[in-house]
């Protein structure tokens, strides 16, 4: 039962942060008109994002130890970051609002960066997998998290491959509504992360006082 709860939380939180629907307009603007080239770009971008998220999920603790950063500090910062991103989504802002990369860059290079990293696997997604990995206690939980990352990337790849059809189906109004709903969910997750990290520091202050 706890594994199912953790799997659901990991999948939903990561899917919300990645926000593949919000990436579709950016992908369509970057992808070549040729169908096969566009599909190759979607696959490369998803693989690049998957590699980055897996790397930080597995080696996140090592990175924290190198810089002497606690997991609870990451939870606090991650909660603030998620809240800001969710608030922007709720207001109708998305990654595409600030995306204006060089047109001369080839599609294959653009698939890895900026589309794969940091567009799909951005700071919020990286922080999410690191925080979630810190909450795992057994190898089963770690496996569930890695499977959740793969599942979110599979959903992202599916949406990118059928981006043009999906955008025609939901239309601009539907896209805005979904973006705001996901922003609200992300803000609620942010509050949970923030207070989970804050609890540790309040406890330390109580002991020192």
ZIWOQUI-V99768 format. One record per residue. PHI is phi in whole degrees, -180 to 180 (999 if undefined). PSI is psi as a letter, one per 30 degrees, with the letter a starting at -180 (* if undefined). Layout:
BEGIN
((PHI | PSI) (PHI | PSI))
END
This chain:
BEGIN
((999 | e) (-65 | e) (-65 | e) (-66 | e) (-63 | e) (-67 | e) (-62 | e) (-64 | e) (-64 | e) (-65 | e) (-66 | e) (-66 | e) (-65 | e) (-69 | e) (-62 | e) (-67 | e) (-69 | e) (-63 | e) (51 | i) (-60 | e) (-64 | e) (-70 | f) (-83 | f) (-56 | e) (-61 | e) (-67 | e) (-62 | e) (-65 | e) (-71 | e) (-89 | e) (-71 | k) (-66 | l) (-68 | f) (-66 | k) (-63 | e) (-66 | e) (-67 | e) (-66 | e) (-66 | e) (-63 | e) (-65 | e) (-63 | e) (-66 | e) (-64 | e) (-65 | e) (-66 | e) (-66 | e) (-64 | e) (-66 | e) (-62 | e) (-61 | e) (-64 | e) (-68 | e) (-63 | e) (-61 | e) (-74 | f) (-67 | e) (-81 | e) (-103 | g) (-60 | e) (-63 | e) (-63 | e) (-64 | e) (-64 | e) (-66 | e) (-61 | e) (-96 | g) (55 | h) (-111 | k) (-83 | l) (-65 | e) (-67 | e) (-65 | e) (-65 | e) (-62 | e) (-62 | e) (-65 | e) (-62 | e) (-62 | e) (-64 | e) (-63 | e) (-63 | e) (-64 | e) (-64 | e) (-63 | e) (-64 | e) (-65 | e) (-64 | e) (-65 | e) (-65 | e) (-84 | f) (93 | g) (-93 | k) (-144 | l) (-59 | f) (-68 | f) (-68 | f) (-114 | g) (-94 | j) (-148 | i) (-90 | l) (-63 | k) (-74 | f) (-77 | f) (-69 | k) (-69 | l) (-64 | e) (-65 | e) (-70 | e) (-68 | f) (-64 | e) (-78 | e) (-143 | k) (-95 | f) (-68 | e) (-68 | e) (-135 | j) (-105 | g) (-68 | e) (-84 | e) (-95 | i) (-91 | a) (-57 | e) (-65 | e) (-67 | e) (-64 | e) (-63 | e) (-62 | e) (-67 | e) (-68 | e) (-66 | e) (-63 | e) (-65 | e) (-68 | f) (-90 | f) (-78 | k) (-116 | f) (-125 | l) (-66 | f) (-64 | e) (-63 | e) (-62 | e) (-64 | e) (-62 | e) (-65 | e) (-63 | e) (-66 | e) (-63 | e) (-62 | e) (-62 | e) (-66 | e) (-64 | e) (-68 | e) (-66 | e) (-63 | e) (-61 | e) (-62 | e) (-60 | e) (-67 | e) (-68 | e) (-64 | e) (-112 | g) (-58 | e) (-64 | e) (-68 | e) (-66 | e) (-64 | e) (-69 | e) (-72 | e) (-84 | f) (72 | l) (-65 | e) (-69 | e) (-62 | e) (-64 | e) (-67 | e) (-64 | e) (-62 | e) (-63 | e) (-71 | e) (-63 | e) (-66 | e) (-64 | e) (-65 | e) (-62 | e) (-64 | e) (-65 | e) (-68 | e) (-63 | e) (-61 | e) (-63 | e) (-62 | e) (-62 | e) (-62 | e) (-73 | f) (-65 | e) (-75 | e) (-66 | e) (-58 | e) (-64 | e) (-71 | e) (-65 | e) (-64 | e) (-65 | e) (-66 | e) (-66 | e) (-70 | e) (-72 | f) (-79 | *))
END
